[in-house]
Amino acid sequence: MYGRLALRHLTLRPGRTLLLLAGYGVGVAVMIVLLSIGEALLAQARDEKLVGGGDITVLPEGIDVEVMKTGGLGGMFFSIDHARFVDLQLLSAPRLANDIRAVAPQIEGTLLYLRTSDGAERPVRGFGEIPSATRAVGASPPVLSGSWDDDDGDRRWARPTPAELLHDIDHFHLLPTRLPAAARETWAEWHYFNILSSDRRRWAFVTLLVGGDVPAGRWGGQVLVTLREEGGTERRFVATAAPAAVRYSTTSADLAVGPSSVRVLADGKYAVRAIAREVGGSATANVNLVVAPTPRAYFPGAALGGDVVSGYAVPALRATGAGTICVDGACDRYDGAQAYHDHNWGTWSGVTWEWGASRAGPFTLLYGRVETPGTEPGSLFLYLVDSLGFRALFRPARIDYEDTRTIIVRGREVRVPARAVMADARGADTLRVELEIEDAIGTDVRQSAERGGRGASMPKPYFIQMKGRARISGRVGGEVLSEAGTGFFETYR
């Protein structure tokens, strides 16, 4: 009966009937599509490999999440730079302990190439997780047999000992194979320490350096010690070592240059030993210090590529030093003294920089910029830490100097800074840094090998090392800042 009615209606009103049938079909199709999408979304929501477990997934800025899920090109070849630093100093740091219960770093489907013993290369997909961390965010896969637990590599990545963290940040590097011969000869890599007496009137710069075409060409080691008393004259001490007397490692921070050395102790402190002969004299400096980094006060490192290779890390942005610095048996003793340590590597022909590190009450700041030949200077970075670790990062466009001091370098007057100011705003955060220079010394890098001497054609040939006060003001994370402290700063004139 219903069929007969439908047939007669189709015969009498064929257009209207076909329109109704088409509308009904479209409605059914839409319902099927919606149900399918709902089922797919439900399956995705239940798939720990898509959501990563936990409540929030952290991805690199600019990643298209939808394209990543569907496997498009936007989801390939991405990573979070310095992911370990982000974990240790941000997500798992004490500052967010009340807000974040667990963090699980994961590598999902990274494209790798496997090279077999016969020389063939095959594309593979790589996955990586830390078992205990993945379990903590509720994304652990079912284990059908055996066990799935952290190995020593997992532990070292997520929970390194102080000594392990220093070795990971502070190890030495191989020269890039792409460097031309002329650039290889300008390669230098060094440990640098400074220490300040309790009365703030005496300080020392200590550098142990490896330089040249390491390890196949002409290269060697060097020890540099500069002793300074405010308002007085500096005393410089130098020692060199042939390659056979130099020991370094690409997995360790330890370095030996003849009888001088830097060693990381088991408790995460540095033992610094340096012996050098005075330039232009016969005195010998003997440095014997233990430098203890303040926990969480470090800069993990950054590197530049291109024609100029330059890398820089600060394992001990805030530290204390203890021990002695002796010259021919007359010793200055340090106990709980303000100290600092960084590590530099790269090619240095014509390269200059702006740099400074200072305490400011409970805060410690670091700023810098590398300036390469033939390029316009970029903005500075200004890095701020406190007792809980990383606090903020700013990018001042410039540093404004007042060159109203005069020093003598190799018999010539050189105008150097007396004051400097830099400032930046990032959203609601603002920071202003004012430097007041109390003392300055200069080196003509055309005549000196200090810190990788760069030849005779530099437009700014005077390397200026300064000591002074840094005052910070502004607002970070809603907190008003107004602090001051002592630091060391460098520039070129």
ABEGO torsion letter per residue (X at the ends): XAAAAAAAAAAABAAAAAAAAAAAAAAAAAAAAAAAAAAAAAAAAABAAAAGEEABBBBBBGBBAAAAAAGBAAABGBBBBGAAAAAAAAAABAAAAAABABBBBBBBGBBBBBBBAAGBBBBBBBBBBBAAAAAAAGABBBBABEBBBBBAAAAAAABBBAAAAAAAAABBBBBBAABBAAAAAABBBBBBBBBBBAAGABBBBBBBBBBEBOAABBBBBBBBBBBBBBGBBBBBBBBBBBAAABBBBAABABBBBEABBBBBBAAGBBBBBBBBBBBGBABBBBBBBBBBBBBGBBBAEBBBBEABBBBBBBABABBBBBEBBBBGGBBBBBBGBBBBBBBBBEBABGBBBBBBBBBBEABBBBBBBBBBBGBBBBBBBBBBBBAAEBABBBBBABBBBBBABBBBBGGBBBBBBABBBBBBBBEABBBBBBBBBABBBBBBAAABABGGBAEAABABABBBBBBBBBBBBEBBGGBBBBBBBBBBBBBBX
